[in-house]
Amino acid sequence: MNDKELELLKKAMMNEDDGAEYYLAQSQQWHEKQVSENFKQLSEEESLHSKWLRELFDFKKSFGDEKIFTLTKVEKPRIYDWSDIRKISDMSIKDVFKKAMAMEEASYEYYESIKASSSDKDLIDLLDILIEWEIEHFKSFRDIYESL
């Protein structure tokens, strides 16, 4: 795996970690049990995605890559918008799901861009799985949004 792919892998992990934290914070903001549970489940799925990415990194790394990986400063993709988490009660549930759809769509597009610039087959295969999951998350949010 080349240096650029390692950097993209780190960004992808950061994105999934951010998503897990964001959805966990969302789950704690809502009193409606189903809404809270949906966000908690998504948080767990995002954590699982991060774990898969880390496992791929551990499998692909060569001697010295771990040190490079931990020292390399990369900017978080900033797909998850934390600006409203404290004032979430001011948002309607429909607004929250609309925003969640947008973030899942942005994640899907982000992984598509990583895939387009990668040549590592294992990374591409994992990105295909993540893209499929992000699309499913989007569809799930869309279905809830349309039912409100």
C-alpha positions as CSV (number, residue, x, y, z in Angstrom):
1,M,0.0,0.0,0.0
2,N,1.5,3.3,-1.0
3,D,1.8,6.4,1.2
4,K,-1.2,8.2,-0.4
5,E,-3.4,5.1,0.3
6,L,-2.2,5.0,3.9
7,E,-3.2,8.7,4.2
8,L,-6.6,8.0,2.7
9,L,-7.1,5.1,5.0
10,K,-6.3,7.2,8.0
11,K,-8.8,9.9,6.8
12,A,-11.4,7.2,6.3
13,M,-10.9,5.9,9.8
14,M,-11.2,9.4,11.2
15,N,-14.4,9.9,9.3
16,E,-15.9,6.7,10.7
17,D,-14.8,7.6,14.2
18,D,-16.3,11.0,13.8
19,G,-19.5,9.5,12.5
20,A,-19.7,7.1,15.5
21,E,-19.2,9.9,17.9
22,Y,-21.7,12.1,16.1
23,Y,-24.5,9.5,16.0
24,L,-23.9,8.5,19.6
25,A,-24.3,12.2,20.6
26,Q,-27.5,12.3,18.5
27,S,-28.8,9.2,20.2
28,Q,-28.4,10.9,23.6
29,Q,-30.3,14.0,22.5
30,W,-33.6,12.4,21.6
31,H,-36.3,11.1,24.1
32,E,-38.1,9.2,21.4
33,K,-36.9,5.6,21.9
34,Q,-36.9,4.5,18.3
35,V,-35.0,7.6,17.1
36,S,-32.4,7.2,19.9
37,E,-32.0,3.5,19.1
38,N,-31.6,4.2,15.4
39,F,-28.8,6.7,16.0
40,K,-27.1,4.3,18.5
41,Q,-27.2,1.5,16.0
42,L,-25.6,3.8,13.4
43,S,-22.9,4.7,15.9
44,E,-22.1,1.1,16.4
45,E,-22.0,0.5,12.6
46,E,-19.6,3.4,12.1
47,S,-17.4,2.0,14.8
48,L,-17.4,-1.3,13.0
49,H,-16.4,0.4,9.8
50,S,-13.5,2.1,11.5
51,K,-12.4,-1.3,12.9
52,W,-12.4,-2.8,9.4
53,L,-10.3,0.0,8.1
54,R,-7.9,-0.4,11.0
55,E,-7.7,-4.1,10.3
56,L,-6.9,-3.5,6.7
57,F,-4.2,-1.0,7.7
58,D,-2.7,-3.6,10.1
59,F,-2.8,-6.2,7.4
60,K,-1.2,-4.0,4.8
61,K,1.4,-2.1,6.7
62,S,5.0,-2.7,6.3
63,F,7.9,-2.1,8.7
64,G,7.7,1.5,9.9
65,D,4.3,2.2,8.6
66,E,2.7,2.2,12.0
67,K,5.0,5.0,13.2
68,I,4.4,7.0,10.0
69,F,0.7,6.4,10.4
70,T,0.5,7.7,14.0
71,L,2.8,10.7,13.3
72,T,1.2,11.7,10.0
73,K,-1.0,14.7,10.4
74,V,-4.0,14.5,8.2
75,E,-7.1,16.7,8.3
76,K,-10.4,15.1,9.1
77,P,-12.7,14.9,6.1
78,R,-15.3,17.1,8.1
79,I,-18.3,15.3,6.7
80,Y,-20.1,15.3,10.1
81,D,-21.4,18.8,11.1
82,W,-21.3,19.2,14.8
83,S,-22.5,22.8,14.8
84,D,-26.0,21.9,15.9
85,I,-25.5,19.1,18.4
86,R,-26.0,21.3,21.4
87,K,-29.1,23.0,20.0
88,I,-30.6,19.8,18.6
89,S,-33.8,20.2,20.5
90,D,-34.4,23.3,18.4
91,M,-34.4,21.2,15.2
92,S,-37.3,19.2,14.1
93,I,-36.9,15.5,13.8
94,K,-37.4,15.8,10.1
95,D,-34.5,18.3,9.9
96,V,-32.2,15.9,11.8
97,F,-33.0,13.0,9.4
98,K,-32.5,15.3,6.3
99,K,-29.1,16.4,7.7
100,A,-28.2,12.7,8.4
101,M,-29.1,11.9,4.8
102,A,-26.8,14.6,3.5
103,M,-23.9,13.4,5.7
104,E,-24.3,9.8,4.6
105,E,-24.4,10.9,1.0
106,A,-21.2,12.9,1.6
107,S,-19.6,9.8,3.1
108,Y,-20.6,7.7,0.1
109,E,-19.1,10.3,-2.3
110,Y,-16.0,10.6,-0.2
111,Y,-15.4,6.8,-0.3
112,E,-16.0,6.9,-4.1
113,S,-13.3,9.5,-4.4
114,I,-10.8,7.5,-2.4
115,K,-11.7,4.4,-4.5
116,A,-11.0,6.4,-7.7
117,S,-7.5,7.3,-6.5
118,S,-6.6,3.9,-5.1
119,S,-4.9,0.9,-6.8
120,D,-4.9,-1.5,-3.8
121,K,-7.4,-4.3,-4.5
122,D,-8.1,-4.9,-0.8
123,L,-8.7,-1.3,-0.1
124,I,-11.0,-1.0,-3.1
125,D,-12.9,-4.1,-2.0
126,L,-13.4,-2.7,1.5
127,L,-14.4,0.7,0.1
128,D,-17.1,-1.1,-2.0
129,I,-18.5,-2.6,1.2
130,L,-18.4,0.8,3.0
131,I,-20.0,2.5,0.0
132,E,-22.8,0.0,0.1
133,W,-23.3,0.5,3.8
134,E,-23.4,4.3,3.4
135,I,-26.0,3.9,0.7
136,E,-28.1,1.7,3.0
137,H,-27.8,4.3,5.8
138,F,-28.9,7.0,3.4
139,K,-31.9,4.9,2.3
140,S,-32.8,4.1,5.9
141,F,-32.7,7.8,6.8
142,R,-34.7,8.7,3.6
143,D,-37.4,6.1,4.4
144,I,-37.8,7.6,7.9
145,Y,-37.7,11.1,6.6
146,E,-40.4,10.4,4.0
147,S,-42.6,8.7,6.6
148,L,-42.5,11.8,8.9
